[in-house]
Amino acid sequence: MRQINMSTKYDPTEIERGIYDRWQKAELFNPDVDKKIKPAKYADGDTESYAIVIPPPNVTGKLHLGHAWDTTLQDMLIRQKRMQGYDTLWLPGMDHAGIATQAKVEARLREDGISRYDLGREKFVDKVWQWKDEYAAIIKTQWAKLGLSLDFSRERFTLDKGLNDAVKKVFVDLYNKGLIYRGEYIINWDPQAKTALSDIEVIHEDDKGAFYHVKYPFVDPNFTFNGRHYIEIATTRPETMFGDTAVAVNPSDKRYQELVGRKIIVPLVDRQVEIIADQYVDKDFGTGMVKITPAHDPNDFLVGNRHNLPRINTMNADASMNENAGKYVGLDRFAARKAIVKDLQDRDFMLNIEPIVHSVGHSERTDVQVEARLSTQWFVKMAPLAKQALEMQQNTDKKVDFWPLRFEGTYESWMENVHDWVISRQLWWGHQIPAWYRTKSDGQQETYVGLTAPAGDGWTRDPDVLDTWFSSALWPFSTLGWPNTEDPDFKRFYPTSTMVTGYDIIFFWISRMIFQAKEFTGRRPFKNVLIHGLMRDQQGRKMSKSLGNGIDPMDVIDKYGTDALRWFLSTGSTPGQDLNFSYDKMDSAWNFVNKIWNVSRYVLMNLETDTKISLPDKKDLTLADKWILSRLNATVDKVSKNFEKFEFGEVGRQLYNFIWNDFADWYIEMTKETLTSDVAGNKIAVQQTLVYVLDQVLRLLHPIMPFVTEAIFQQLPGHQPADSLVIADYPKVKQSLNDPEAEHAFSALQELITAIRNIRTEVKTPLSVPVDILINIDDQSLMPVFKGNIDYINRFGHPKRLEIGSQIQAPALAMSRVIAGATVYIPLAELIDLDAEIDRLKGELNKFSAEVKRSSNKLANEKFVNSAPEKVVLAEKGKLSDWQAKFNATQARIDELKQNHD
């Protein structure tokens, strides 16, 4: 027997040590090096490419369990395609994450009692680069621990020079086309980060608030309306009253037609404003009157534009009140609100305060309440870009395929209703906008947008940077050398193949990648987008710092090993669905990896030093050999097809059932009979079959469990140290291995052995105690199957006397089991309880009766018989015949026992 170097206990820490470094040293993840290692794959010219660009994690911190899930799915895809002979690239990189990273660094500076303004822009950005280097190193260490087969020779960063060149070109080109413009608009404003936010960076949460019902007096003290010298206005934000420049009513609201054009006074400000008519006002909501504050509300801004109203900004960038707020200047907005409410009450302007709970926007990054702020910003005009992206989606050959399909509707709905995108951010960390300004001699401001600074004196560059998503939207093509469309990687790998990401960033990122790719490359950025859900805790709650339920994937790996974590992550859910983390599931995953280790150790320990990993001659194969090879072939087929559909849960189910049930529980147990015999020929054939199946299993498992499979693969006979599963061939379906006759025969043998075991269990007769076993055969095709495999029946049934025939009389006092085509009897006169046995058989009879009825009804359905494939109908007829035979045999046995009982 061969000597193997496998510990008796599966220890993931010991097994995984050093493997990733060996892969990296051999540059197995680099497609250029792969050509040198496997030149035969490329002998006929270029092989079809398969490329994935990693969704770049933010350099704001360590990877979480959601990242581990996301990247595991990508690694599975790229490893399988690499093994299948594709020209594969998995390109790594990270995102500078403008506002998020700057906020982290500013928080660290605050701990030292300084701010970015103390350092100045250049030194502050140096600090952020130091942060980036620190966390990029941590992330790369985590990637390695997860076993990700990334080509680090092509690693990119969203702020590297190549991507910066791409970003500038996109900005300049869109500007020159009139698709980027600068203007004064109401935008979402983060007062803590002091920057603009796009609509999708605002998270709406329910907050406690109030409707403040306030008197707005008429300027004419003698005028009354409904007996009052004032109108009633309800607002949730009295601190914005200082920016009121009108009150509006709906022009069709007959209640207020006489008020249009009349002047009123804004309380505490004593500003006279006019009552105007505008369709924006919902006459059925509240009083049907609303105050118009053009500098603090996006709808009011539009109303103000229509009526040429002034825009009065009452807040500073940090949401404190400015000089337009009178005596409240300098107060924080919420402190100002309290003071204003008190003054309104003291001066008899407050009619009523009505507590409410309402939806309020919060910054996704800092969680502070967002302000609607009048600001001059840069925008992308979205309508024409969205239109051509949606048109591309109508072409089957050019569209992006969403998995699951329902998310395509989510994407299209957002694109059909998209607003112009505010892309400027008041930050220092990011791609600085390539725009310069100077004041001409006539006092007018001149703007220049270009790839490089303009010539001449007096130019000042725009200090703002671009939204992080502006650069990451270019990720699939900017990382491959674009704008140089002749770059070898761009020509070789673009469009990429599959993007894997969560459903929570379809709007943020997927949509933007698609419309930017269409605009600048004329093609989709990727063929497929695989959408997964969110990682949740065992109770189904989203993992968050506030709940304290976050799980560090590195901690899980330390306890269970990388392969167990990857197995859980990859096979635990279906596309688009959330995944609940569970330590119970991790225990099961570890048990499965441990089973694979122990099975492999058994196989390798029972090989000869010269055993070859090749199929033996078919004439030397036992029934069990033929069966396991046919089952392996079916598993290869199902696993490959489900990989293509991204149904990784089904991939896992097929692999688990084959490895644990078919291979370990049945075939390996069967081989023990042969491996302990003296028949050399059979032994060699079984050894070859064992190691062949193991080799194929390791290849099937490798994309999911790269470490344990590589460690075992190195122990296979005939392998050299340089051999690696990373570049081994993935299993293919071999029609010659399909053997339905062997599967049918072995299935009957399984059913027979299971029946014997069950009878022994029921009467508490252990396998060590020999018993008489009688097998009465109704289906004569089973005779050679059972008689030809008596060794297996002896091993697994341990008979004292074994009788197989077609005319066997059932003993009076015996346990029995009806199987397909035969009945098994075990005489146990001293142990059997006839009443109990009759009751048990009646239970079986009911089960068989139900199946006969179900199958009969199905075959009586003309729609099924006429529309289902012929093989499906024939299979159902076969089932009906089988269930009917079992029913008849069971009924006959009940009748026999009743006669003996009487």
N, C-alpha and C positions, 0 to 999 in steps of 0.2 A: 504493500500500500504506500501511497505518497505521503511524504511529510509535509504538513501545512503549518503556516504561521498565523493561526487564528486563535485568539484567546477563548477560553470556555465560556466567558461572560461577555455580552455585548456592552462595550464601554464607549459611548459616542465621543467623549473627549479624547480618548486615546486613539480611536480610529480616525477621527477627522484631522488630527494634528499633522501638519506638513503637506497635506494633499493639495490645498489651494496654492501654496507656494510652488509646488512642482508644476502645476498647470500653468501658472504665471511664468515660471522660468522657461518652460517650453513654448511659451507664446501661443498656446492652443486656441486662444479666443480671438486671435488676429487672423482675419480671412486671408491676408497676404501670405502669412506663414503657413496657413492650412493648405494652400496650394502646393507648397514645397513638400509637405508631409504626405499629402494624398494626391499626387499629380494625375493619377488615373481618372479621377473624377472630372478633370478638366481637359482631358485629351481631345475631346470633340468640340472644343471651343468653350465659350462662357456657359457656366451653369446658371440656372435661374437663381436670382438673388432673393434673399429674404432678410429684410432689415427692420430693426426696431430702434428708435431713438428713445432713450429712457425719459419718462416724465421727470424733469430735473427737480430734485428736492430742494427746498429752500435752505440756505446756509444759516438758518436761524437757530438750529439746535440738532439734537440727535434724531435718528429715524425712529418712528413709532411702529406699532403693530400693523397699522394700515399700509405703511410703506413696505413692510415685509411681505404682506399679502400681494400688493401690487407688483413688486419686483419678482416675487416667486413665480407668478403667472407668466411674466415676460421671459424669465429664465427657462421655464419649461418649454415655451414655444421655440426659443432660439436654440436650445440644446437639441430638441427633437429635429428641427430643420437642419441643423449642422450635421447631425448623424444621418439624415436622409440625403445628404449630398448637395444641399443648397449652398450657394455662395452667401454665407451668413455674416451679418454685422449687427452687434448690439452696442450702440454708441452711448457711453456714459457722459454725464455732465450734471451741473448744478445751477440753480437759479439764484441771482443776487438778491431777489425778493426785496426790492427797494424799501417800502415803508416798514415792513416787518423787521428786516435786519437793522435798519436805522434805529427803530424803536428799541431793539434789544441793546444796541451799543449805547444809545443815550441813557438807558436805564442803568447800565454798568457805570457810565460816567457820573450819573447822579449819586451813586454810592460813594464816589470820591469827591463829591461836592462841586463838580464842574459841569458845564454844559458845552454843547457843540460850538456855541458862539464864543466861548472862552478860548477854544482851540483855533477857530477859523476853519474855513472849508477844506483847505488842503490837508491840514494835520488831522482833522476829523475823519476825512476819507481814508487816510493812512490807518487810523484806528479801526475803521470798518474792514479794511483789507486784512488786518491782523486777525480780526474776528473770523473773517471768511476762511483764512488759512487754518485756523484752529479747528473750526467745525467741519471743514472739508476733509481734513485728516481723519476726524472721528467717523464721518459718514463712510469714507473709503474703507476704514477698518471694519465697519458694520457690514458693508457690501461683501467684503471678503469672508466674513464669518457666515453670511447667508449663502455663500458659494456662487455668487452671481458671475456668469461667464461674460464679463464686459471686456471690450477691447480698449484698454486704458491708453493705448498709443494714439487714440483719436478723441480723448476726453476733451470736452468743451465747457466753457463757463459763459453765462449770458452777458458778461461784461468783458470778455476777451476781445482782442483787437479785431479778429475776423467777424465776430458777431456785431461789434460796434460799427464796422464798415457796412454790414448788411442793414442794420437799423437806420443808419444815416441815409442810405440810398432809398430805403422804403419811405422814410419821412419826406425826403426831398421830392421823390417821384410823385407821391400822393399830393404833396403841396402844389407841385407844378400842374397836376391834373385838376386842381380845384377841389380835391377830396379831403384835404386838411386845411383848416381855417382857424383863425384866432378871433375870439369875440368875447363880449361881456355877457355872461349868462348866469342864471342861478345854478349853482352846482352843490353837490353834497360836500360838506366841509368837516374834516376831523379837527376839532380845536385842540386836541392834545398833540397830534402829530403835525398840526398846522399845514395840512395839505388837502387838496381836492381828492374826492373819491368818485369812482364810477358807480352807477346804480347798483351793480351786482356786488360791490364791496360794502353795501349797507345791509345789515341784518335787522329785520324788524322784530321787536320783542314787545310783549305787553307790559306797560308801566302804569303805575297809579298816577292819576292826574286829576284835573278838574276843568269844568266849563265855568269860566268867570263871566257872568252876565253884567255888562257895564253900560252905564248911561252915556250916550253921546249927545250933548245938548244942541239944539238948533241955534244958529248964530242970531237969528231974529228972536229976541226974548218973548215977543208977542205971539209967535207962531206955535200952534199946538197941533199934534197929530194923535187922533184917538184919545184926546183929552190930556195928552202929555206934552211937555216942553222938550222931549228928548226921544231918541230912538234907542232900542235895546240891541246891543251887539254881544254875541257870545264868542269868547276866544279861549283857547287853551294856553296861550302864550302872551300874557299881558306885557311882558318885557319888550315885545316887538312893536308896541303901540306907537313908539316914537318914530317909527318908519311908516306909519299910516299916511297915505296920500289920497285916499278916497274911500267911500263906502259904496258897495254895488248891490243892485237888485236885478232880477230878471225882467227884461222889457215886456214880457207877456204877463207879468204878475200884476193883476189889476189892483191889488191892495195898495201898491206903492207908486202907481203911475204919477200921482200928483207930487211925489217927493223928488222925482228925478230933476236934477238941476239945482236943488236947494242946498244950502251950505249948513254944515254942522261943525262942531268943535271937538277935536280930539282931546280927551281928558288929560290933565297934568301937563300937556304940551301947549295947549291953547292955540293949536294950529287949525286954521279954517280949511276944511276940505269939502269936496262936492259929492253929492249922491249921484252916481252914474248908473246907466243901464247896460248890462252885458249878459250874453247868453250863458256864460260860464256858471252863473249863480243857479243853484238848485232851489227852486221856489218852494219845494216840499220839505226841505231840510231845515230844521230849527225855525228861526224867525223868517227865513228867506232873505235876510240881509247879511252881508259879510263885509268885514273891513278889508281893504286892499293895501298890502304891504309889499310893493314890487321888489324890494331888495332882500326879502326874507322868505319868499314862498315862490316856487316855480310857476304855479298857476297865476298867482298875482302878478308875477313878472310879465306873463303874456298879456294879461288884462291891461297892465300899465303901458305896454307897447302899443296896444290898440287905441289907448286913450291919451297917449303922450303924457303920462304921469311921471313926476320926478321919482328918482330912486334914492332913498335915504337909508344908508347902511348904519345901523345903530350899535354894531359890535366890532370889536377888534378880532384879530386872527385867533386869539386864545379864548374867545367867547366871553370876554369881559366887555362891559359897556363902554362905548366910546363917547366922544364929545357931543354927539347928537342926542345922547340920553340925559342931558341936563344934569341935575344934581346926583344922578346915579352913576356918573362916569367912574370907571375903575372897578365897579362891583362885578363880581362873577354873575353870570346870567341867572343862576338860580337864587343867589342872594338878592339880586335886583328884583326878581319876581316877588319875593316875600315883601321887600320894602315897598314895591309899587302897589301890591294888593292892600297892604296896610294903609297907604296914603289914599287909595281909592275909597276904602271904607271910611277913613277919617273925614274925607271931603264929600261923602255922600254920593259917590259915583257908582258904588258897587250895589247891584240889585240882589244878586244871589250867587252863591258858590256851590256848584253841583259836582260832587265827587264822581269820577269815572275811571275806568281802566281802558286805555287805548293803545294802539300799536304805534311804537315810536322807533325811528331808525337809529341803529347803533353802528359804530365803526367795527368792521369785521376784525381789524387788527388791534385796536386799543380798547374796544368795548365802550367808549364814551358815546354819549348821545350826539348824534350828528346834527349840524346846523345846515340849513339851506342858506347859502351865502352868495351874494352878488360878487362875481369875480371875473377877471379877464383870464381866459384859459385857451388852450389849444384843443381842437375837436377834430374827430374823423367823421366825415359825412358818410353815414352808413347805408343809406337806401340803395345807391347803385352797386355797392360791394355785396350787400346781402342779396340783391336781385340776381346777380350772375352766379353766386354760390348756390342759390336755390335752383336756378336753371340747370346747373351741372348735376344736381341731385336727381333730375328727371331722366338722365341718361344712364342706363343700366351699366354700361361699360366704363363710365367715367365717375360714377358716384362713389361716395363713401358708404360702405355697408356697416350698419349699426347692429351690434349683437348685445342684447336682444333688440329685435326690430322696433319695439315700441318706443325706444329712445330716439329713433329718427323723427318721430312726430314731435317729441320734446324739442329737438334741435330746430326743426322747421318752423314750429310755432314761435320760438324766440326770434328767429331770423325775420319772420314776417312782421313782427311787431317791434323791431329793434329801434332804439333811439340813437341819436348821434352820441359818439363815445368821447368823453372828456379824457384826454391822454396826458395832460401835463400834471406834474406833481411838484409841490413846493418842498422838495427834498434836496439833499446834497449827494445821496448815494444812488447812482443810476446812470442811465444814458442821458447826458446833458443835451437839451434840445438844440439842433444845429440851426439856430436863428440868431441874428444879430440886429441891433437897433442903433440908430443915431438920429439926432435932431438936425434937420436941414436949416439953412440960413433963414428960411421963411417961417421957421418954428414948427413945421410939420415933421412928424416922426417917419423915418424911412426904415423899412424892414428888409432884411436880406436873409434868404434861406439857401443854404448850399452845403456841399460836402466838406468844404474848407472855409476858413475865415475869409471875409471879404478884404480886398485891398483898400488901402486908405486909412486915414485917422478917424478917431471919434466913435468907432464901433464898440458897442458893449454887447456881450453875449447874453442871451436869455439864461437866467440862473436856474430855471426849473429843469427837472429831469422828466423822462417819459415813464408812464405807467409800466410796471413790471410786465404786465400781460402784453404790452406792445412788442417787446423783444422776444418773449417766450412764444408768441404767436408765430414767429418765424422759425422756430426751433427745428422742424422737420427738414427744412432745406438750407437754412443758414449754417447748420452744423456740418453740412456735406459740401461746403465750399462755395455755395451761392453767395454773391452774385456772379461768380465765375461759372457759367453753365458748362464750360469745358473741363471743369475739375473732374478728375477720374472718379472720385467717390460720388459726385453728383450724378454723373452719367451711369454709374454702376449700381447705385442703391436707391435712387429717387425715381418715382415716389416710393416711400417706405411701405412696409407690408401691413403691420398691425400696431395700433396704438392701444395701450391698456391703461385705463384710468377709471376713477370713481364717477358715479352719476352726479356728484355734487359740483363738478367743474365743467359740465357740458357747456354752460353759458360762458364761464370765465375763459375757458381755454380751447375746448374742442371747436366751438363755433368760430373763434377768431383764427385758429390755425387753418380752418377750411377756407374762409373767405380771403385771407392773405395769400395762401398757396394758390388759389385760383387766380387772383389778381397778378401775382408776380411770377408764377411758373406756368400758368395756364392749365395746371393739373391738380388733382386731389393730392393732399399731403401724405395720405396713407390709404390703403385699400380697405382695411377693416378698422373699426374702433370697437374694442371689447370693453363693455361697461360693467363694472362690478359695483357692489353696494358699499355700505359703511361697516367698519369693524365695531362691534358692540360687545358689552360685557355679558356675563352669563344670564343676566336678567333682561337682556335686550336693550339696555340703556346705552346711549352714545358715550364713548369714553371721553372723559374730560378731566381737567385739573380740579374743577370745582367739586366734582363727585369723588375724586380721588380713586377712580376705578381704572386708570390707565395701566397698561401692561407693557413693560420693556421687553421687546423681542429678544434682546441679548440675555436677559434673565431666564427666559423660557429655554433658550438654546443651552445655557449653562446647566439646566436641570434635565432636559430631555434630549438634547442634541439637535443639530440643524435639520437632519432628515425627518425627524418626527414632526418638527414645526412645519416644515414645507409640506409634508403629507397632509397635515390638518388644514393648512391654508389653501392648498390646491384642490382638495377633494371635498371640502366641507360645505360648499354651497353651489348654487346654479348661477349663470350669468345674470347680472342685474339685481341679485338679492343680497341683503345684508348677511353678515356672518357673526354669530355669537361665539365669543371665545369661551372655552370651558376647559378646566384642568382635567375633568373626567375624559373629555375627548382627547386631550393630550396624553393621558394615560393609555388610552386605546391605541393612539398613533405609535407611542413608544413600544407597546406590546407587539404591534405589527412589524415594526423594524426589527425587534428582537427575534420574532419568528423567522424573518428572512435570514437573519444572521445564523440562527441555529440550523435551519434547513440547509443553508449553504455549507455550513461546517460538516453536516452529516454527509452531504454529497461528496465534498472534496476529500473527506477522510476515507471514503469507500471507493476511490479511484486508484488505478495503478499508475506508476510513474510514466507509462507510455500511453495512457488513455488519450484518445484524440477527440477534439470537439467537432465531430462530424457525425452525420446520421449513419447508423449501421445499415446493412442490407435489409430490405423489407422482409425477406424470408426469415431473418433471425429475430424479428420483433415478436414479443408476446402480445396478447390481447391488451394488456395494460399499457404497453409501450405505444401501440397504435392509437389507443384511446387518448393518452396524454398528449401525443403529438397532434392529434386532430383537435383536441380542446385548445391546445396552444395556438394552433392556426386560427381558430375562431376568435380567440382572445386578441391576437395581433390585428385581425380585421376590425373588430369592434373598437379597440383602443385607438387605432389609427383614424377611423371614421369619426369618433367622438372628439378627438383632438382637433380635427378640421372644423368641427362645429363648436369648439370651445366648451364642450360639455364635460368639464374636468371631474365633476362629481360622478358621472357615469364611467369615466375612465378609471377612477379610483375603485368603483364598485366591481368593475370587470376584473381589474388586477387583483383586488383583494380576494374575490371568489376563486379565481384560478389558483393563486399562490397558496392561500390558506386551505381551501376546501379540496380542489382537484389535486394539486401538486403535493402538498404536505400531508393532508389527512388521508388521501387515498393512494396516490401513486407511490409516494415514498414508502408508505406502509407495505404496499404490495411488493416493492423491490427487496424488502428485507427477506422475503421468502427465497428469491432468486440468489441474492448476494451471499446467502449462507449455504447454498447448494454446491454440489461438486461438478455441475455441468458447466464447463468453461465457456462454451460458445454463448449460451444464454447470458452468462454473467457479463461478458464483454459487451454484448448488445445492450444490456440494461445500463451498464456504466456509461456507455456512449450516449444513450438516451437521456440519462440523468444529467450529465454535464452539458449536453446540448440544450436541454430545456432550461437549465440554470443559466447558461450563457444568454439565452434569448430573454429570460425573465429580467436579468440584470440590465440588458439593453432597453427593455420596455420601461423599467423603473428609473433608469438613470436621469431622464429629464426632471423627475420629481425628487428623487433621492440621490443626489450626485455623489455624496461622500461614501456612504456604506456600500453602494454598488461598485464604486471605483476600488475600494479596499478589497472587496471580494474578487472583483475582476482580476486584480493583480495576482491572485492565488490560483487562477485557472491554469491547467496544464498547457505548456507550450507558449505561454505569454512571456514577452520580454519586458523589462522595467520601463522601456519607453512607450510601450503600448498603453493606450488610454481609451476609456469609454467615451471621452469627449469627442473623439473623432472616429469611433467605431461605427460600423454600419447599423442603422436601425432595422429591426426585423421587418420582413415583408411577408405577405401571404404567399404560401407555397401550395398550389392546388394539389400537388402530389401527396400532401399530408392529410388532406380532407378524407375522412373515413367514416361515413355515417353508419356503416354496418358495425364497425368496431365500437362506435359510440353507443349504438343501440344495445349491442351485446353486453358491453361493460356496464351500461345503465341497469340492465337486468341483474347482473352480478352484484352491483351496489345495492339494489333493492333487496336482493336475497340476503346479503350479509347484514344489512340494516335490520331486516325483519328478525333474523336470528338474534341479533344483539338486543333488540327491543323486548323480545320474549324473555330472554335471560334476565333483563333488568326488571321486568314486571314481576317475575317470580323470585327475584333476588338470588339468582343462580350465577355466580361469578364464572368468568371464562376458564378459570383453572379447573372447574368441575366439568368433566365430559358428560355430554347428554346425547341421546339418540336424536338424529335429525332425519326427517323424511320429507322428500320433495316430490310432490305429485305435479307432473308437467302436463298442461293442456295445450300449450303452443309448442309444437314439436321442434321449431327452430331453436328453442332454448336447450334442447337435449345436448347437442355438442358443446354449447357454451358452458353449461354447468359441469358436464363430465370432463371437458377439456381443461377446466380450471379447478379441479378438485383440490389441488394444493392450496389455493387461496381459501376455499371453503373450509378446509381442515385448519388452516392457520387462524382464520378469523371466527370460525364457529366452534372449533374444538369438539368435534363429534366423537362419541363413544362408538356409535354405529351410524354410517351415512348411507342412505338409500335414495337413489334418484330413479324415477320411472314415471310411466304414464297410467299405470293401473294400481297405484298404491291406495290401499284402504285406510281411511282416517281412523286412528286409534280412538277409543271411546273417551279416554281421559287424556286430552292433549291440548296444549296451547297451539293456536294456529294463526297464520297470517296469510291473507290473500294478496299476492303481488301480480303484476302484469304477466299473464300467461302461466301462472303456477300457484300452488298453495304449499306453504311450509307448515309441517307439523313437528312439534316437539313433545313427545309423551312425557308427562310429568305427573303421573297418577297420584303420587304421594303429596304433591304440592298444589295441584290445581283446585280451584274453587269453581265448580261448574256454573253456579249462579253468576259469579263475578265475570266469568269468561263469556257467558251468554250476553250479559249486559254490555260488556266491552264490544262484542261483535255487533250488537244492535246499534251502538254508536257509530261504528264503521259503516254499517248498512245505511244509516241516515246520511252520512257524508257521501257515499257512493250514489245514493238516490238523488241527492241534490245536484250532483255533477251530471248525472244522466239527464235530469230535467233541464238543466241549464244548456247543455250541449244540444239536446233535442229541440229546444225552443230556438236556438240559434240557427240550426239547420232547417227549421220550419219557416224561417224568415226569408222570403223570396228575394228581398233586397240584398241580404248578405250573400246568399248563394249565387245570385246573378252578377253582383258587382265585385265581390272579393276575388283576389287572385286564386286560380285553380288550386295551387299548392296549399293555400290557407284553408280552403274548403275541404280538401282531402285530409289535411291534418286534423281538422275538427271532426271529421267522420271517424278517423282513427281513434281519437280521444273518446268519442261516444262508444265505439266498440269495446275499448279497453275498460271504461267505467262500467259498462253493462256486464262485461264478463266478471269483473270484481264483485259487482252487486249480486250476480247469480251465484257465484262461488260462496260468498259470505252467507247468503240466505240458505244455501244448501248445508253449510256447516252448522248454522244455528239449528236447523231442523234435525241434524244428526245428534247434536248435543242434547236437544230437548228429549229425543227418543231415549238416549242413554240415561238421561236424568230421571225420566219417568220409570 
